[in-house]
Amino acid sequence: MPIATSRLAIASAAFIAFAATSNGALAQKKYDSGATDTEIKIGNIMPYSGPASAYGVIGKTEEAYFKKINAEGGINGRKINFISYDDTYSPPKTVEQARKLVESDEVLLVFNPLGTPPNSAIQKYLNSKKVPQLFVATGATKWNDPKNFPWTMGWQPNYQSETQIYAKYILKEKPNAKIAVLYQNDDYGKDYLKGFKDGLGAKAASMIVIEESYEVSEPTIDSHIVKMKATGADVFINITTPKFAAQAIKKNAEIGWKPLHFLNNVSASIGSVIKPAGMENAQDIISSQYLKDPTDAQWKDDPGMKAWNAFLDKYYPEANRADASVIFGYTVAQGLVHVLKACGDNLTRENVMKQAANIKNLELEGLLPGIKVNTSPTDFAPISQVQLIKFKGETWERFGEILSGDVGG
């Protein structure tokens, strides 16, 4: 009997050991560079200095948000190590910083790097290295190209769709408009311009009376504004980054040019554009929005905005709450946390992209009601809805319905 019992015990022990190893195999953790049992290393590139430095607060907000996440226990028990470098909005510098993040810091992914020219400069490199270039902070249409660039994904509504919406509004409300367009002479500006012309269709040639481009190296765009006013244009399409957007609004007021003024969404910040330009100079400007405006009293009791304010009180008290870039940074950081949580213990770069490409009806605290994040393996445009807004008094007022950013041209 004792022999039989001991054999049974041995067999049982062997079975338990086998079961344990089988379960272990099933629950095995998978890591690529930048991920361990205790850490997830995230890379980021921002213009903390240079002509687009107004956007630097995005990186600071993200850093503060990840501190909050870490203080609350991290993501599936892992702390985020957020490494953010300044590229001065200069593409050669962006390339240098991307290589440093991938080859020296060995990050798992590069998250929310800012700007169309900077991201264009590193897209091929990151895709060749199979490193996620995730939720880039630029609305260029080309980030939604999973077939050719499976490691690059956008975030915000794309530029072409935004200006197509403006074009359709003009065709309906002001069909005989004489239009002046000011745009930044790079991929970002040209993408917006293409969308606008596509939206006007055959009428673009007759309705657009002047197209003025400027370089980011120019100290001021005043001369361009004067030149556009001289054409007699009564509609102004303002495709500029914050510094130049504020200059344009101010100069318009100085010279008494009062066209119907459309301002691209990326410069619709009250804190970094409207206030410096003078609120009295910005009345009736039209733009579009997909994020809640923190200065708008209607969100005073909104649970999402209450959570945002509590976060800033504790982790980023010096933030300018009127700056739309702060709510942008907060919202996109929440998007990344959603993806990383969904990855579980499979923190490979491939799985990061797989989870990012399978987001369904995600509602985030900073998004307008009704606007949701959706992706698929063939659709790398997470947010594709906006609402038109008009500047009145000291805030933006929403009007009309939520419009799909997938508007065809």
C-alpha positions as a Markdown table, in Angstrom:
| # | Residue | x | y | z |
|---|---|---|---|---|
| 1 | Met | 0.0 | 0.0 | 0.0 |
| 2 | Pro | 2.7 | 2.5 | 0.9 |
| 3 | Ile | 4.3 | 2.0 | -2.5 |
| 4 | Ala | 1.1 | 2.6 | -4.3 |
| 5 | Thr | 0.4 | 5.7 | -2.2 |
| 6 | Ser | 3.9 | 7.1 | -2.9 |
| 7 | Arg | 3.5 | 6.4 | -6.6 |
| 8 | Leu | 0.1 | 8.2 | -6.5 |
| 9 | Ala | 1.7 | 11.1 | -4.6 |
| 10 | Ile | 4.6 | 11.3 | -7.2 |
| 11 | Ala | 2.1 | 11.2 | -10.1 |
| 12 | Ser | 0.0 | 13.9 | -8.4 |
| 13 | Ala | 3.0 | 16.1 | -7.8 |
| 14 | Ala | 4.1 | 15.7 | -11.4 |
| 15 | Phe | 0.6 | 16.6 | -12.6 |
| 16 | Ile | 0.5 | 19.7 | -10.4 |
| 17 | Ala | 3.9 | 20.7 | -11.7 |
| 18 | Phe | 2.8 | 20.1 | -15.3 |
| 19 | Ala | -0.3 | 22.1 | -14.8 |
| 20 | Ala | 1.6 | 24.9 | -13.2 |
| 21 | Thr | 4.1 | 25.1 | -16.1 |
| 22 | Ser | 1.2 | 24.9 | -18.6 |
| 23 | Asn | -0.6 | 27.8 | -16.9 |
| 24 | Gly | 2.7 | 29.6 | -16.7 |
| 25 | Ala | 3.1 | 29.2 | -20.4 |
| 26 | Leu | -0.4 | 30.4 | -21.1 |
| 27 | Ala | 0.2 | 33.5 | -18.9 |
| 28 | Gln | 3.7 | 34.1 | -20.1 |
| 29 | Lys | 4.8 | 37.7 | -20.2 |
| 30 | Lys | 6.1 | 39.1 | -23.5 |
| 31 | Tyr | 8.3 | 42.1 | -23.7 |
| 32 | Asp | 10.1 | 44.2 | -26.3 |
| 33 | Ser | 12.7 | 46.8 | -25.6 |
| 34 | Gly | 11.4 | 49.4 | -23.1 |
| 35 | Ala | 9.1 | 47.1 | -21.1 |
| 36 | Thr | 9.8 | 45.0 | -18.0 |
| 37 | Asp | 7.9 | 43.7 | -15.0 |
| 38 | Thr | 8.2 | 47.1 | -13.4 |
| 39 | Glu | 8.5 | 49.7 | -16.2 |
| 40 | Ile | 7.2 | 50.9 | -19.5 |
| 41 | Lys | 9.6 | 53.3 | -21.2 |
| 42 | Ile | 7.8 | 55.9 | -23.4 |
| 43 | Gly | 9.6 | 58.3 | -25.7 |
| 44 | Asn | 8.3 | 61.7 | -26.8 |
| 45 | Ile | 9.6 | 64.7 | -28.9 |
| 46 | Met | 8.2 | 68.2 | -28.4 |
| 47 | Pro | 9.2 | 71.8 | -29.4 |
| 48 | Tyr | 10.0 | 73.1 | -26.0 |
| 49 | Ser | 11.8 | 75.9 | -27.7 |
| 50 | Gly | 11.7 | 77.5 | -31.2 |
| 51 | Pro | 8.8 | 78.9 | -33.3 |
| 52 | Ala | 6.3 | 76.3 | -32.1 |
| 53 | Ser | 7.3 | 76.3 | -28.4 |
| 54 | Ala | 3.7 | 77.2 | -27.4 |
| 55 | Tyr | 3.0 | 73.5 | -27.9 |
| 56 | Gly | 5.6 | 72.5 | -25.3 |
| 57 | Val | 2.9 | 72.5 | -22.6 |
| 58 | Ile | 1.5 | 69.3 | -24.2 |
| 59 | Gly | 4.6 | 67.4 | -23.2 |
| 60 | Lys | 4.6 | 68.9 | -19.7 |
| 61 | Thr | 0.9 | 67.9 | -19.3 |
| 62 | Glu | 1.6 | 64.4 | -20.4 |
| 63 | Glu | 4.5 | 64.1 | -18.0 |
| 64 | Ala | 2.3 | 65.3 | -15.2 |
| 65 | Tyr | -0.5 | 62.8 | -16.2 |
| 66 | Phe | 1.9 | 59.9 | -16.2 |
| 67 | Lys | 3.1 | 60.9 | -12.7 |
| 68 | Lys | -0.5 | 60.7 | -11.6 |
| 69 | Ile | -0.8 | 57.2 | -13.1 |
| 70 | Asn | 2.4 | 56.1 | -11.4 |
| 71 | Ala | 1.3 | 57.5 | -8.1 |
| 72 | Glu | -1.9 | 55.4 | -8.4 |
| 73 | Gly | 0.1 | 52.2 | -9.0 |
| 74 | Gly | 1.0 | 52.4 | -12.7 |
| 75 | Ile | -0.4 | 50.3 | -15.5 |
| 76 | Asn | -0.9 | 46.7 | -14.7 |
| 77 | Gly | 1.7 | 47.2 | -11.9 |
| 78 | Arg | 4.3 | 48.9 | -14.2 |
| 79 | Lys | 5.4 | 52.5 | -13.8 |
| 80 | Ile | 5.7 | 54.8 | -16.9 |
| 81 | Asn | 9.2 | 56.2 | -17.5 |
| 82 | Phe | 8.4 | 59.2 | -19.8 |
| 83 | Ile | 11.4 | 60.5 | -21.7 |
| 84 | Ser | 10.7 | 63.7 | -23.6 |
| 85 | Tyr | 13.2 | 65.6 | -25.7 |
| 86 | Asp | 13.2 | 69.1 | -27.3 |
| 87 | Asp | 13.6 | 69.2 | -31.1 |
| 88 | Thr | 12.9 | 73.0 | -31.5 |
| 89 | Tyr | 10.4 | 72.1 | -34.3 |
| 90 | Ser | 13.4 | 71.4 | -36.5 |
| 91 | Pro | 13.2 | 68.1 | -38.5 |
| 92 | Pro | 16.9 | 67.3 | -38.5 |
| 93 | Lys | 16.9 | 67.7 | -34.7 |
| 94 | Thr | 13.7 | 65.5 | -34.6 |
| 95 | Val | 15.7 | 62.7 | -36.4 |
| 96 | Glu | 18.5 | 63.0 | -33.9 |
| 97 | Gln | 16.1 | 62.8 | -30.9 |
| 98 | Ala | 14.2 | 59.8 | -32.4 |
| 99 | Arg | 17.4 | 57.9 | -32.9 |
| 100 | Lys | 18.4 | 58.6 | -29.3 |
| 101 | Leu | 15.1 | 57.4 | -28.0 |
| 102 | Val | 15.2 | 54.2 | -30.0 |
| 103 | Glu | 18.9 | 53.3 | -30.0 |
| 104 | Ser | 20.1 | 54.7 | -26.6 |
| 105 | Asp | 17.1 | 54.9 | -24.4 |
| 106 | Glu | 15.5 | 51.8 | -26.0 |
| 107 | Val | 11.9 | 53.0 | -25.6 |
| 108 | Leu | 8.9 | 50.7 | -26.3 |
| 109 | Leu | 7.3 | 53.4 | -28.4 |
| 110 | Val | 7.4 | 57.1 | -29.5 |
| 111 | Phe | 4.2 | 58.7 | -28.3 |
| 112 | Asn | 2.6 | 61.9 | -29.5 |
| 113 | Pro | 5.7 | 63.6 | -31.2 |
| 114 | Leu | 4.5 | 67.0 | -32.4 |
| 115 | Gly | 4.4 | 68.6 | -35.8 |
| 116 | Thr | 3.9 | 67.6 | -39.4 |
| 117 | Pro | 7.4 | 68.3 | -40.7 |
| 118 | Pro | 9.1 | 66.7 | -37.7 |
| 119 | Asn | 7.0 | 63.6 | -37.8 |
| 120 | Ser | 7.5 | 63.3 | -41.6 |
| 121 | Ala | 11.2 | 63.3 | -41.0 |
| 122 | Ile | 11.1 | 60.3 | -38.7 |
| 123 | Gln | 8.2 | 58.3 | -40.1 |
| 124 | Lys | 10.3 | 56.0 | -42.4 |
| 125 | Tyr | 13.0 | 55.5 | -39.7 |
| 126 | Leu | 10.5 | 54.4 | -37.0 |
| 127 | Asn | 8.6 | 52.2 | -39.4 |
| 128 | Ser | 11.8 | 50.5 | -40.6 |
| 129 | Lys | 12.7 | 49.8 | -36.9 |
| 130 | Lys | 9.1 | 48.7 | -36.3 |
| 131 | Val | 8.8 | 51.1 | -33.4 |
| 132 | Pro | 5.2 | 52.6 | -32.9 |
| 133 | Gln | 4.9 | 56.2 | -33.8 |
| 134 | Leu | 1.7 | 56.4 | -31.9 |
| 135 | Phe | -0.9 | 59.2 | -31.7 |
| 136 | Val | 1.2 | 61.8 | -33.4 |
| 137 | Ala | 0.3 | 65.4 | -32.5 |
| 138 | Thr | -0.5 | 66.6 | -36.0 |
| 139 | Gly | -3.6 | 66.2 | -38.1 |
| 140 | Ala | -1.9 | 65.6 | -41.4 |
| 141 | Thr | -4.0 | 63.2 | -43.5 |
| 142 | Lys | -1.0 | 61.0 | -44.2 |
| 143 | Trp | -0.8 | 59.4 | -40.8 |
| 144 | Asn | -3.8 | 57.3 | -41.7 |
| 145 | Asp | -2.0 | 55.0 | -44.0 |
| 146 | Pro | -1.8 | 51.6 | -42.3 |
| 147 | Lys | -0.9 | 49.8 | -45.5 |
| 148 | Asn | 2.3 | 51.7 | -46.2 |
| 149 | Phe | 3.1 | 52.8 | -42.6 |
| 150 | Pro | 1.7 | 50.2 | -40.2 |
| 151 | Trp | 3.7 | 51.7 | -37.2 |
| 152 | Thr | 2.4 | 55.3 | -37.5 |
| 153 | Met | -1.0 | 56.4 | -36.2 |
| 154 | Gly | -2.6 | 59.8 | -35.9 |
| 155 | Trp | -4.9 | 61.1 | -33.2 |
| 156 | Gln | -6.8 | 64.3 | -33.9 |
| 157 | Pro | -9.3 | 65.0 | -36.8 |
| 158 | Asn | -7.3 | 65.3 | -40.0 |
| 159 | Tyr | -6.5 | 68.7 | -41.5 |
| 160 | Gln | -8.0 | 68.0 | -44.9 |
| 161 | Ser | -11.3 | 67.0 | -43.4 |
| 162 | Glu | -11.3 | 70.1 | -41.2 |
| 163 | Thr | -10.9 | 72.6 | -44.1 |
| 164 | Gln | -13.3 | 70.7 | -46.3 |
| 165 | Ile | -15.9 | 71.4 | -43.6 |
| 166 | Tyr | -15.0 | 75.2 | -43.7 |
| 167 | Ala | -15.3 | 75.1 | -47.5 |
| 168 | Lys | -18.7 | 73.6 | -47.4 |
| 169 | Tyr | -19.8 | 76.2 | -44.9 |
| 170 | Ile | -18.6 | 79.0 | -47.2 |
| 171 | Leu | -20.3 | 77.5 | -50.3 |
| 172 | Lys | -23.6 | 77.4 | -48.4 |
| 173 | Glu | -23.4 | 80.7 | -46.4 |
| 174 | Lys | -21.2 | 83.0 | -48.7 |
| 175 | Pro | -21.3 | 81.5 | -52.2 |
| 176 | Asn | -19.8 | 84.7 | -53.8 |
| 177 | Ala | -16.9 | 85.0 | -51.4 |
| 178 | Lys | -13.5 | 86.4 | -52.3 |
| 179 | Ile | -11.1 | 84.2 | -50.3 |
| 180 | Ala | -7.6 | 84.9 | -49.0 |
| 181 | Val | -5.6 | 82.0 | -47.7 |
| 182 | Leu | -2.5 | 82.3 | -45.5 |
| 183 | Tyr | -0.7 | 79.0 | -44.9 |
| 184 | Gln | 2.6 | 77.8 | -43.4 |
| 185 | Asn | 4.9 | 76.7 | -46.2 |
| 186 | Asp | 5.4 | 73.0 | -45.2 |
| 187 | Asp | 3.5 | 69.7 | -45.1 |
| 188 | Tyr | 1.1 | 70.9 | -42.4 |
| 189 | Gly | 0.1 | 74.1 | -44.3 |
| 190 | Lys | -0.2 | 72.4 | -47.7 |
| 191 | Asp | -2.3 | 69.6 | -46.2 |
| 192 | Tyr | -4.9 | 72.1 | -44.9 |
| 193 | Leu | -4.8 | 74.0 | -48.2 |
| 194 | Lys | -5.4 | 70.8 | -50.2 |
| 195 | Gly | -8.5 | 69.9 | -48.1 |
| 196 | Phe | -9.9 | 73.5 | -48.5 |
| 197 | Lys | -9.5 | 73.4 | -52.3 |
| 198 | Asp | -11.0 | 69.9 | -52.5 |
| 199 | Gly | -13.9 | 71.2 | -50.5 |
| 200 | Leu | -14.5 | 74.1 | -52.8 |
| 201 | Gly | -14.1 | 71.8 | -55.8 |
| 202 | Ala | -14.4 | 73.5 | -59.2 |
| 203 | Lys | -15.1 | 76.9 | -57.6 |
| 204 | Ala | -11.7 | 77.0 | -55.9 |
| 205 | Ala | -10.0 | 78.8 | -58.9 |
| 206 | Ser | -12.5 | 81.6 | -59.0 |
| 207 | Met | -13.2 | 82.1 | -55.3 |
| 208 | Ile | -9.6 | 82.1 | -54.0 |
| 209 | Val | -8.2 | 85.5 | -54.9 |
| 210 | Ile | -4.8 | 85.1 | -53.1 |
| 211 | Glu | -2.7 | 82.3 | -51.6 |
| 212 | Glu | 0.0 | 83.6 | -49.3 |
| 213 | Ser | 2.6 | 81.3 | -47.7 |
| 214 | Tyr | 5.0 | 82.1 | -44.9 |
| 215 | Glu | 8.1 | 80.4 | -43.4 |
| 216 | Val | 8.3 | 79.5 | -39.8 |
| 217 | Ser | 11.6 | 81.4 | -39.7 |
| 218 | Glu | 9.9 | 84.7 | -40.4 |
| 219 | Pro | 9.7 | 86.9 | -37.3 |
| 220 | Thr | 6.3 | 88.4 | -38.3 |
| 221 | Ile | 3.6 | 87.8 | -40.9 |
| 222 | Asp | 2.3 | 91.4 | -40.9 |
| 223 | Ser | 3.3 | 92.1 | -44.5 |
| 224 | His | 1.3 | 89.1 | -45.7 |
| 225 | Ile | -1.8 | 90.4 | -43.9 |
| 226 | Val | -1.5 | 93.8 | -45.5 |
| 227 | Lys | -1.0 | 92.2 | -49.0 |
| 228 | Met | -4.1 | 90.0 | -48.5 |
| 229 | Lys | -6.3 | 93.0 | -47.4 |
| 230 | Ala | -5.3 | 94.9 | -50.6 |
| 231 | Thr | -7.0 | 92.2 | -52.7 |
| 232 | Gly | -10.5 | 93.1 | -51.3 |
| 233 | Ala | -10.9 | 89.5 | -49.9 |
| 234 | Asp | -13.9 | 89.2 | -47.6 |
| 235 | Val | -13.1 | 85.7 | -46.3 |
| 236 | Phe | -9.8 | 84.8 | -44.6 |
| 237 | Ile | -8.6 | 81.2 | -44.2 |
| 238 | Asn | -5.9 | 81.3 | -41.5 |
| 239 | Ile | -3.7 | 78.2 | -41.6 |
| 240 | Thr | -1.1 | 79.1 | -39.0 |
| 241 | Thr | 0.5 | 77.8 | -35.8 |
| 242 | Pro | -0.2 | 79.7 | -32.5 |
| 243 | Lys | 2.5 | 82.5 | -32.7 |
| 244 | Phe | 1.5 | 83.5 | -36.2 |
| 245 | Ala | -2.2 | 83.0 | -35.6 |
| 246 | Ala | -2.0 | 85.6 | -32.8 |
| 247 | Gln | -0.1 | 88.0 | -35.0 |
| 248 | Ala | -2.7 | 87.6 | -37.8 |
| 249 | Ile | -5.6 | 88.4 | -35.5 |
| 250 | Lys | -3.8 | 91.4 | -34.1 |
| 251 | Lys | -2.8 | 92.8 | -37.5 |
| 252 | Asn | -6.3 | 92.4 | -38.9 |
| 253 | Ala | -7.6 | 94.6 | -36.2 |
| 254 | Glu | -4.7 | 97.2 | -36.6 |
| 255 | Ile | -5.4 | 97.7 | -40.3 |
| 256 | Gly | -9.2 | 97.4 | -40.0 |
| 257 | Trp | -9.6 | 94.3 | -42.2 |
| 258 | Lys | -12.7 | 92.5 | -41.1 |
| 259 | Pro | -13.2 | 89.4 | -43.3 |
| 260 | Leu | -15.2 | 86.3 | -42.3 |
| 261 | His | -12.2 | 84.7 | -40.5 |
| 262 | Phe | -11.7 | 80.9 | -40.3 |
| 263 | Leu | -8.9 | 79.8 | -37.9 |
| 264 | Asn | -7.5 | 76.3 | -38.0 |
| 265 | Asn | -8.3 | 74.2 | -34.9 |
| 266 | Val | -4.6 | 73.8 | -34.0 |
| 267 | Ser | -4.5 | 77.5 | -33.1 |
| 268 | Ala | -7.9 | 77.9 | -31.5 |
| 269 | Ser | -6.5 | 78.1 | -28.0 |
| 270 | Ile | -7.8 | 81.0 | -25.9 |
| 271 | Gly | -4.7 | 80.9 | -23.7 |
| 272 | Ser | -1.9 | 80.8 | -26.3 |
| 273 | Val | -3.6 | 82.6 | -29.2 |
| 274 | Ile | -6.8 | 84.6 | -28.5 |
| 275 | Lys | -5.7 | 86.3 | -25.2 |
| 276 | Pro | -2.3 | 87.4 | -26.6 |
| 277 | Ala | -4.1 | 88.7 | -29.8 |
| 278 | Gly | -6.7 | 90.5 | -27.7 |
| 279 | Met | -10.2 | 89.0 | -27.2 |
| 280 | Glu | -11.8 | 92.1 | -28.7 |
| 281 | Asn | -9.9 | 91.4 | -31.9 |
| 282 | Ala | -11.1 | 87.8 | -32.2 |
| 283 | Gln | -14.9 | 88.3 | -32.1 |
| 284 | Asp | -16.8 | 86.1 | -34.6 |
| 285 | Ile | -13.8 | 84.1 | -35.7 |
| 286 | Ile | -15.0 | 80.6 | -36.7 |
| 287 | Ser | -13.0 | 77.4 | -36.0 |
| 288 | Ser | -13.8 | 73.8 | -35.0 |
| 289 | Gln | -13.5 | 71.8 | -31.9 |
| 290 | Tyr | -13.5 | 68.2 | -30.7 |
| 291 | Leu | -12.2 | 68.9 | -27.1 |
| 292 | Lys | -14.1 | 70.6 | -24.3 |
| 293 | Asp | -13.1 | 74.2 | -23.8 |
| 294 | Pro | -12.0 | 74.6 | -20.1 |
| 295 | Thr | -12.9 | 78.3 | -20.1 |
| 296 | Asp | -16.5 | 77.5 | -21.0 |
| 297 | Ala | -18.9 | 77.8 | -18.0 |
| 298 | Gln | -21.1 | 75.1 | -19.4 |
| 299 | Trp | -18.6 | 72.5 | -18.3 |
| 300 | Lys | -18.4 | 73.8 | -14.7 |
| 301 | Asp | -20.2 | 70.7 | -13.2 |
| 302 | Asp | -19.1 | 68.2 | -15.9 |
| 303 | Pro | -17.5 | 65.1 | -14.2 |
| 304 | Gly | -14.7 | 64.9 | -16.8 |
| 305 | Met | -13.7 | 68.6 | -16.3 |
| 306 | Lys | -13.9 | 68.2 | -12.6 |
| 307 | Ala | -11.4 | 65.3 | -12.8 |
| 308 | Trp | -9.2 | 67.4 | -15.1 |
| 309 | Asn | -9.1 | 70.3 | -12.7 |
| 310 | Ala | -8.4 | 67.9 | -9.7 |
| 311 | Phe | -5.5 | 66.4 | -11.7 |
| 312 | Leu | -4.1 | 69.9 | -12.5 |
| 313 | Asp | -4.5 | 71.0 | -8.9 |
| 314 | Lys | -2.3 | 68.1 | -7.7 |
| 315 | Tyr | 0.1 | 67.4 | -10.5 |
| 316 | Tyr | 0.4 | 70.5 | -12.7 |
| 317 | Pro | -0.8 | 73.5 | -10.7 |
| 318 | Glu | 1.1 | 76.1 | -12.8 |
| 319 | Ala | -0.7 | 75.0 | -16.0 |
| 320 | Asn | -2.6 | 77.7 | -17.9 |
| 321 | Arg | -6.0 | 76.2 | -17.9 |
| 322 | Ala | -7.2 | 78.4 | -20.7 |
| 323 | Asp | -4.6 | 76.8 | -23.0 |
| 324 | Ala | -6.3 | 74.2 | -25.2 |
| 325 | Ser | -3.0 | 72.3 | -25.5 |
| 326 | Val | -3.3 | 71.3 | -21.8 |
| 327 | Ile | -6.7 | 69.5 | -22.3 |
| 328 | Phe | -5.2 | 68.0 | -25.5 |
| 329 | Gly | -2.2 | 66.6 | -23.7 |
| 330 | Tyr | -4.4 | 65.2 | -20.9 |
| 331 | Thr | -6.8 | 63.5 | -23.4 |
| 332 | Val | -4.2 | 61.9 | -25.6 |
| 333 | Ala | -2.3 | 60.6 | -22.5 |
| 334 | Gln | -5.6 | 59.0 | -21.4 |
| 335 | Gly | -5.8 | 57.4 | -24.9 |
| 336 | Leu | -2.3 | 55.9 | -24.5 |
| 337 | Val | -3.1 | 54.6 | -21.0 |
| 338 | His | -6.2 | 52.8 | -22.5 |
| 339 | Val | -4.0 | 51.1 | -25.1 |
| 340 | Leu | -1.3 | 50.1 | -22.6 |
| 341 | Lys | -3.9 | 48.6 | -20.2 |
| 342 | Ala | -5.3 | 46.6 | -23.1 |
| 343 | Cys | -1.9 | 45.2 | -23.8 |
| 344 | Gly | -1.9 | 43.4 | -20.4 |
| 345 | Asp | 1.4 | 41.5 | -20.0 |
| 346 | Asn | 2.0 | 41.3 | -23.8 |
| 347 | Leu | 4.1 | 44.5 | -24.0 |
| 348 | Thr | 5.5 | 44.0 | -27.5 |
| 349 | Arg | 5.5 | 46.7 | -30.1 |
| 350 | Glu | 3.4 | 44.6 | -32.3 |
| 351 | Asn | 0.7 | 44.2 | -29.6 |
| 352 | Val | 0.8 | 48.0 | -28.8 |
| 353 | Met | -0.2 | 48.7 | -32.5 |
| 354 | Lys | -2.7 | 45.8 | -32.5 |
| 355 | Gln | -4.5 | 47.3 | -29.4 |
| 356 | Ala | -4.2 | 50.9 | -30.8 |
| 357 | Ala | -5.9 | 49.6 | -34.0 |
| 358 | Asn | -8.8 | 48.1 | -32.2 |
| 359 | Ile | -10.3 | 50.9 | -30.1 |
| 360 | Lys | -14.1 | 50.9 | -30.1 |
| 361 | Asn | -16.3 | 53.8 | -29.1 |
| 362 | Leu | -13.8 | 55.1 | -26.4 |
| 363 | Glu | -15.1 | 58.1 | -24.5 |
| 364 | Leu | -12.5 | 60.3 | -22.9 |
| 365 | Glu | -13.0 | 63.0 | -20.3 |
| 366 | Gly | -11.7 | 65.9 | -22.5 |
| 367 | Leu | -13.8 | 65.0 | -25.7 |
| 368 | Leu | -17.0 | 66.8 | -26.5 |
| 369 | Pro | -20.1 | 64.7 | -25.8 |
| 370 | Gly | -20.9 | 62.5 | -28.7 |
| 371 | Ile | -17.3 | 62.4 | -30.0 |
| 372 | Lys | -15.7 | 59.0 | -29.6 |
| 373 | Val | -12.4 | 57.3 | -30.4 |
| 374 | Asn | -12.6 | 54.5 | -33.0 |
| 375 | Thr | -9.9 | 52.7 | -34.9 |
| 376 | Ser | -9.5 | 49.5 | -36.9 |
| 377 | Pro | -6.7 | 47.7 | -38.7 |
| 378 | Thr | -7.7 | 49.7 | -41.9 |
| 379 | Asp | -8.5 | 53.0 | -40.2 |
| 380 | Phe | -5.7 | 54.8 | -38.3 |
| 381 | Ala | -7.7 | 58.0 | -37.7 |
| 382 | Pro | -8.8 | 57.7 | -34.0 |
| 383 | Ile | -10.9 | 60.9 | -33.9 |
| 384 | Ser | -12.9 | 62.0 | -37.0 |
| 385 | Gln | -15.7 | 64.3 | -35.7 |
| 386 | Val | -15.7 | 68.0 | -35.0 |
| 387 | Gln | -18.2 | 70.8 | -34.2 |
| 388 | Leu | -18.0 | 74.3 | -35.6 |
| 389 | Ile | -17.4 | 77.1 | -33.0 |
| 390 | Lys | -17.6 | 80.9 | -33.1 |
| 391 | Phe | -15.7 | 83.2 | -30.7 |
| 392 | Lys | -18.1 | 85.4 | -28.8 |
| 393 | Gly | -17.2 | 87.6 | -25.8 |
| 394 | Glu | -14.6 | 85.7 | -24.0 |
| 395 | Thr | -15.2 | 82.1 | -25.1 |
| 396 | Trp | -16.0 | 79.8 | -28.1 |
| 397 | Glu | -19.6 | 79.0 | -28.7 |
| 398 | Arg | -20.5 | 75.8 | -30.4 |
| 399 | Phe | -23.1 | 75.9 | -33.2 |
| 400 | Gly | -24.6 | 73.3 | -35.6 |
| 401 | Glu | -24.3 | 69.6 | -35.4 |
| 402 | Ile | -21.3 | 67.4 | -34.8 |
| 403 | Leu | -19.9 | 66.8 | -38.2 |
| 404 | Ser | -17.9 | 63.8 | -39.4 |
| 405 | Gly | -14.3 | 64.6 | -40.3 |
| 406 | Asp | -14.6 | 61.8 | -42.9 |
| 407 | Val | -16.3 | 64.3 | -45.2 |
| 408 | Gly | -15.3 | 63.4 | -48.8 |
| 409 | Gly | -14.0 | 66.0 | -51.2 |
